[in-house]
């Protein structure tokens, strides 16, 4: 997708609602200079070319004299629309046949099928959104928890962009003064006070560093917390997964080694998404397939944000449990020690395990599950996050911020170990460049292609 095709005079069309979704209504969207004209050719009702923006009109869509459907047509006349172009949204009955007929009819009359993300790309190119806001649109669509929704909404409404804009404006001011010094280099004048510049760079550096630190938690809120359920065979890992999900997701059997590959599913706990991964039991085995499953278990544990490690007190002595805990600790990943089948424990056994500070559960009887959920929330430490703050959730933004931070550190080094204005200006421009990459002040066709191709069709 090149920017030239999107800034042309073509009018695009696509189904805006989810294809194949159960529901009564489907919405077909057109955007471009001829959106009203094209729709007017197939719409029987009021003359759309004479109507005001933000109005809705009842009528029929017709192919010649044949009525395809009764519809509602919503008008959004440029620049008062999402794309800043003329936009028409046709609400039809949600029939695959009707949708295909209406789309083909509009294309026959001059529209072009939209590419993935092309409506939002046009909103960006026409100044309706900056690049980080456009990316937040995709995050909003993909949000599956209260926290991820709130962060995406805050970014889409410009919270992140506004903070970066102010930082950039302050930096541009000093950059322009230093550039001015270059014009008077022979006179050895200094327009940009180096002490004031240092204070500004330190201020911006602190803000950038805070944004970078927010990514770890922001990424968790956006994509969910990967939690591996691990332990020896037949300790109740699959039963625990089923208890957490409240459904029979994993096969449960008394036969050791039933789970030979990872099983993944997710649930929402108080606004935070957890991605649970049930794994093959960890043990030495001669079975080739089971051995592969154990290898995958170890790989998943190393990638996890948190490990739930289960023990079965009916088969593991305290010394064996301690040995397994040491092996898990060696991974340097937070873990929760779980004693399963607690309903079978004697008071003497409980006393022997007490020094491990475990959580006692019975996955089969669903005892202790709520306590485990509370501990999971405590472990990921998201309770103190204010989702009204600017939180970075996008890896592209993180990389640009890290490069900006490096550029700012070069500027500070240039101030502390005086360098000529031209080198100082070069370092400031480099920091400005990477800041501009986030909001789209600096873009390339390849970058836009990579971002918007991941959007759904119709958005």
C-alpha positions in Angstrom: 0.0 0.0 0.0 1.7 3.2 -1.0 0.6 6.6 0.3 0.1 7.9 -3.2 -2.7 5.5 -3.9 -4.4 6.6 -0.7 -4.1 10.3 -1.4 -5.6 9.9 -4.9 -9.1 10.7 -5.9 -10.3 7.1 -5.6 -13.3 6.3 -3.5 -12.9 3.1 -1.5 -15.5 0.7 -0.1 -15.5 -2.2 2.4 -17.6 -4.0 4.9 -17.1 -2.2 8.2 -18.7 -4.8 10.5 -17.2 -8.2 11.2 -17.8 -10.6 8.3 -19.8 -13.7 9.2 -20.7 -12.3 12.6 -24.1 -13.1 14.0 -26.3 -10.1 14.1 -29.1 -8.3 12.3 -27.2 -5.5 10.7 -24.1 -5.1 8.5 -22.5 -1.7 7.7 -20.8 -1.0 4.4 -18.6 2.0 4.3 -17.5 4.3 1.4 -14.9 7.0 1.7 -13.6 9.4 -1.0 -14.7 12.4 -3.1 -17.4 10.4 -5.0 -18.8 8.5 -2.0 -22.1 10.4 -2.0 -22.4 10.3 -5.8 -21.7 6.6 -6.1 -24.2 5.7 -3.4 -26.8 8.1 -4.8 -26.7 6.1 -8.1 -28.0 2.9 -6.4 -30.0 4.5 -3.6 -33.8 5.1 -4.0 -35.0 7.7 -1.5 -33.9 11.3 -0.9 -31.3 12.8 -3.2 -28.2 12.3 -1.1 -26.3 15.1 -2.8 -28.7 17.6 -1.3 -28.6 16.4 2.3 -26.6 17.7 5.2 -23.7 16.0 7.0 -24.5 13.7 9.9 -28.0 12.8 8.7 -29.6 9.3 8.2 -31.9 8.4 5.4 -34.2 5.5 4.8 -34.6 4.0 1.3 -33.7 1.0 -0.9 -30.5 -0.1 -2.7 -31.4 -1.1 -6.2 -29.7 -2.8 -9.1 -31.7 -1.2 -12.0 -35.3 -1.9 -11.0 -34.4 -4.8 -8.7 -34.6 -4.0 -5.0 -31.6 -5.6 -3.2 -32.5 -4.4 0.4 -34.1 -1.7 2.5 -31.3 0.3 4.1 -30.4 3.3 6.3 -27.7 5.6 4.8 -25.6 7.8 7.1 -23.8 10.7 5.6 -20.6 12.3 6.9 -19.5 15.1 4.6 -15.8 16.2 4.4 -14.1 17.3 6.5 -16.5 16.2 9.3 -15.8 12.5 9.1 -13.4 9.9 10.4 -11.2 10.0 7.2 -11.8 13.7 6.7 -13.3 12.7 3.3 -16.9 12.2 2.2 -18.0 9.1 4.0 -21.2 7.1 3.5 -22.2 4.2 5.7 -24.9 1.9 4.5 -26.7 -0.2 7.1 -28.1 -3.4 5.4 -29.5 -6.6 6.7 -26.7 -9.0 7.7 -27.0 -11.4 4.8 -23.9 -12.6 3.0 -25.8 -12.5 -0.3 -27.0 -8.9 0.3 -23.5 -7.7 1.4 -21.8 -9.2 -1.7 -24.5 -7.7 -4.0 -24.2 -4.2 -2.5 -20.4 -4.3 -2.5 -20.2 -5.4 -6.2 -22.8 -2.9 -7.2 -20.9 0.0 -5.6 -17.6 -1.2 -7.2 -19.4 -1.4 -10.5 -20.4 2.3 -10.1 -16.9 3.5 -9.5 -15.7 2.5 -6.0 -12.6 0.4 -5.3 -12.3 -2.3 -2.7 -10.4 -0.9 0.3 -7.2 -2.5 1.5 -6.6 -3.4 5.1 -6.5 -0.3 7.3 -7.0 2.1 4.4 -9.8 4.1 6.1 -7.5 4.8 9.1 -4.5 5.4 6.8 -6.6 8.1 5.1 -7.5 9.6 8.5 -3.8 9.8 9.3 -2.8 11.2 5.9 -5.6 13.8 6.0 -4.6 15.0 9.5 -7.4 13.4 11.5 -5.1 11.2 13.5 -1.4 11.1 14.1 0.4 7.7 13.7 0.3 6.7 17.4 -3.4 7.5 17.6 -4.0 5.4 14.4 -2.2 2.5 16.0 -4.3 2.9 19.1 -7.4 2.3 16.9 -6.2 -1.2 16.2 -5.4 -1.7 19.9 -8.9 -0.6 20.8 -10.4 -3.1 18.5 -8.2 -5.8 19.9 -8.7 -4.9 23.5 -10.1 -7.7 25.6 -10.0 -6.3 29.1 -10.9 -3.1 31.0 -7.3 -2.0 31.4 -6.2 -2.6 27.7 -9.4 -0.8 26.6 -8.7 2.2 28.8 -5.1 2.5 27.7 -6.0 2.2 24.0 -8.8 4.8 24.4 -6.4 7.2 26.2 -3.9 6.9 23.4 -6.5 7.2 20.7 -7.7 10.4 22.2 -4.2 11.9 22.0 -2.8 11.4 25.6 0.5 10.0 24.4 0.7 12.2 21.3 0.1 15.4 23.3 2.9 14.6 25.7 5.4 13.9 22.9 4.3 17.0 21.0 5.2 19.3 23.9 8.6 17.6 24.4 9.3 17.9 20.7 8.3 21.6 20.5 10.6 22.5 23.4 13.4 20.6 21.7 12.8 22.2 18.3 13.0 25.6 19.9 16.6 25.0 21.1 17.5 23.2 17.9 16.5 26.3 15.9 18.7 28.5 18.1 21.7 26.2 17.6 21.0 26.2 13.9 21.0 30.0 14.0 24.5 29.9 15.6 25.8 28.1 12.6 24.9 31.1 10.5 27.1 33.3 12.7 29.8 30.8 13.3 32.5 33.2 12.3 31.4 35.7 15.0 31.5 33.0 17.7 28.0 33.9 19.2 25.9 31.6 21.3 22.1 32.0 21.0 21.2 28.8 22.8 22.1 29.0 26.5 23.8 25.7 27.3 22.7 25.6 30.9 19.1 26.0 29.9 19.5 23.4 27.2 21.0 21.0 29.7 18.0 21.5 32.0 15.6 20.9 29.1 17.4 17.7 27.9 17.4 16.3 31.5 13.7 17.0 31.8 12.9 15.3 28.5 15.3 12.5 29.3 13.4 11.8 32.5 10.0 11.7 30.8 11.3 9.4 28.0 12.9 7.1 30.6 9.6 6.9 32.5 7.8 6.0 29.3 10.3 3.3 28.5 9.9 1.9 32.0 6.1 1.8 31.5 6.4 -0.6 28.6 6.9 -3.8 30.7 3.6 -3.3 32.4 1.9 -1.7 29.4 2.7 -4.7 27.3 1.2 -7.0 29.9 -2.0 -5.0 30.0 -2.2 -5.0 26.2 -1.3 -8.6 25.5 -2.0 -10.4 28.7 0.3 -12.1 31.3 1.8 -15.4 30.0 1.5 -17.8 32.9 2.9 -21.4 32.7 1.3 -24.1 34.7 4.2 -26.6 35.4 5.1 -29.5 37.6 5.7 -33.3 37.4 3.3 -35.5 35.5 -0.1 -36.2 37.1 0.0 -33.5 39.8 -3.2 -31.9 38.5 -2.0 -29.2 36.0 -4.7 -29.8 33.5 -7.3 -30.0 36.2 -6.2 -26.6 37.5 -6.4 -25.1 34.0 -10.0 -26.4 33.7 -10.8 -25.0 37.2 -9.3 -21.6 36.3 -11.2 -21.5 33.0 -14.3 -23.0 34.5 -14.6 -25.4 31.6 -13.2 -28.7 30.4 -10.5 -27.3 28.2 -7.7 -29.9 28.9 -8.0 -33.6 28.9 -7.7 -35.0 32.5 -6.5 -38.6 33.1 -4.9 -40.6 35.8 -2.4 -41.8 33.3 0.9 -39.9 33.6 2.1 -38.0 30.5 -1.4 -37.4 29.1 -0.5 -33.8 28.2 2.2 -34.0 25.6 2.0 -30.5 24.1 1.1 -27.1 25.5 -2.5 -26.0 25.8 -3.3 -22.3 26.0 -6.3 -20.2 26.9 -7.0 -17.0 28.7 -9.2 -15.5 31.3 -9.8 -12.0 32.7 -9.1 -11.5 36.4 -10.3 -8.0 37.7 -9.5 -6.3 34.4 -6.2 -8.1 33.7 -5.9 -10.8 31.0 -3.9 -13.9 32.0 -2.8 -16.3 29.3 -2.5 -19.7 30.9 -0.3 -22.4 29.4 -0.8 -26.0 30.5 2.4 -28.0 29.8 3.6 -31.5 29.7 4.8 -33.0 33.0 8.5 -32.5 33.7 10.3 -35.8 34.1 12.9 -38.0 32.4 11.2 -40.2 29.8 12.2 -42.6 27.0 9.0 -41.8 25.1 10.2 -39.6 22.1 6.9 -37.7 21.8 6.6 -37.0 25.6 10.3 -35.9 25.6 9.5 -33.3 23.0 6.6 -32.1 25.2 9.0 -31.7 28.2 11.4 -29.7 26.0 8.6 -27.4 25.0 7.6 -27.1 28.7 11.1 -25.9 29.6 11.0 -23.4 26.7 7.6 -22.0 27.7 8.8 -21.6 31.3 11.8 -19.5 30.2 9.4 -17.2 28.2 6.8 -16.9 30.9 6.1 -13.8 33.0 5.0 -16.0 35.9 5.1 -19.7 36.7 2.5 -21.7 38.7 4.4 -24.7 39.9 2.3 -27.5 41.2 3.2 -30.2 43.7 1.3 -33.3 44.7 1.9 -34.1 48.4 0.7 -37.6 47.9 3.7 -38.4 45.7 6.3 -35.7 46.6 8.2 -35.7 49.8 9.3 -32.3 51.2 12.9 -32.9 50.1 11.8 -33.6 46.6 9.7 -30.4 46.6 12.6 -28.3 47.7 14.8 -29.7 45.0 12.2 -28.8 42.3 11.8 -25.3 43.8 15.6 -24.8 43.4 15.4 -25.8 39.8 12.5 -23.3 39.2 14.4 -20.5 41.1 17.3 -21.0 38.7 15.1 -19.7 35.9 14.9 -16.2 37.6 11.2 -15.9 36.8 8.6 -15.2 39.4 6.7 -18.3 40.5 3.9 -19.3 42.8 4.3 -22.6 44.8 1.1 -24.5 44.8 0.3 -27.6 46.9 -2.5 -29.4 45.1 -4.9 -32.1 46.4 -4.9 -30.2 49.8 -8.2 -32.0 50.7 -6.1 -35.1 51.1 -3.4 -33.6 53.4 -3.1 -34.4 57.0 -2.2 -31.7 59.6 1.3 -33.2 59.9 1.8 -32.9 56.1 0.6 -29.3 56.1 3.0 -28.5 58.9 5.9 -30.0 56.9 5.1 -27.8 53.8 4.5 -24.6 55.8 8.0 -23.3 55.5 7.5 -23.0 51.7 4.6 -20.6 52.2 2.6 -22.3 49.5 -1.0 -21.8 48.4 -3.1 -24.8 49.2 -5.6 -25.8 46.6 -7.7 -28.7 45.4 -8.1 -28.2 41.6 -10.5 -31.1 41.5 -12.7 -29.8 44.3 -12.1 -26.1 43.2 -10.8 -25.2 46.6 -8.4 -22.2 46.9 -8.9 -21.1 43.3 -9.9 -17.5 44.3 -6.9 -17.2 46.6 -4.7 -18.3 43.7 -6.2 -15.7 41.4 -5.6 -13.0 44.1 -2.0 -14.1 44.3 -1.6 -13.9 40.5 -2.7 -10.3 40.6 -0.2 -9.6 43.4 2.6 -11.2 41.5 2.2 -9.1 38.4 2.0 -6.0 40.5 -0.5 -4.1 38.3 -2.7 -2.9 41.1 -0.8 0.4 41.4 -1.0 1.2 37.7 -3.0 4.3 36.8 -4.3 3.7 33.3 -5.0 7.4 33.1 -1.2 7.9 32.9 0.6 7.6 29.6 1.6 4.0 29.2 3.6 2.6 26.3 2.2 -0.6 24.9 3.7 -0.7 21.3 7.1 -2.2 20.6 7.6 0.3 17.7 7.1 3.2 20.1 9.5 1.6 22.7 12.3 1.2 20.1 11.8 4.8 19.0 11.9 6.0 22.6 15.1 4.1 23.3 16.8 5.7 20.2 15.5 9.1 21.3 17.0 8.5 24.8 20.3 7.6 23.2 20.2 10.8 21.1 19.5 12.9 24.2 22.4 11.3 26.1 24.7 12.3 23.2 23.4 15.9 23.5 24.2 15.9 27.2 27.6 14.5 26.5 28.2 17.2 23.9 27.2 19.9 26.5 29.4 18.5 29.3 32.3 18.0 26.9 31.8 21.0 24.7 31.6 20.2 21.0 30.9 22.6 18.1 27.3 23.8 17.4 27.1 21.7 14.2 27.7 18.4 16.0 25.3 19.4 18.8 22.7 20.3 16.2 23.2 16.9 14.6 22.5 15.0 17.8 19.4 17.1 18.6 18.1 16.5 15.1 18.6 12.7 15.6 16.6 12.8 18.8 13.9 14.8 17.1 13.8 12.3 14.2 13.1 9.4 16.5 10.4 11.3 18.4 8.8 12.1 15.1 8.8 8.4 14.1 6.3 7.7 16.9 3.6 10.3 15.9 4.3 10.1 12.1 6.0 13.5 11.7 8.7 11.2 10.1 7.3 8.4 8.0 8.2 6.1 5.1 5.9 4.1 2.8 7.4 0.9 4.2 6.6 2.0 7.7 3.0 2.8 6.9 2.6 -0.4 4.9 3.8 -2.4 7.9 1.5 -0.7 10.4 -1.8 -0.5 8.4 -1.5 -3.9 6.7 -2.1 -5.4 10.1 -5.5 -3.7 10.5 -8.8 -5.4 9.6 -10.5 -4.6 6.3 -13.1 -1.9 6.8 -11.0 0.0 9.4 
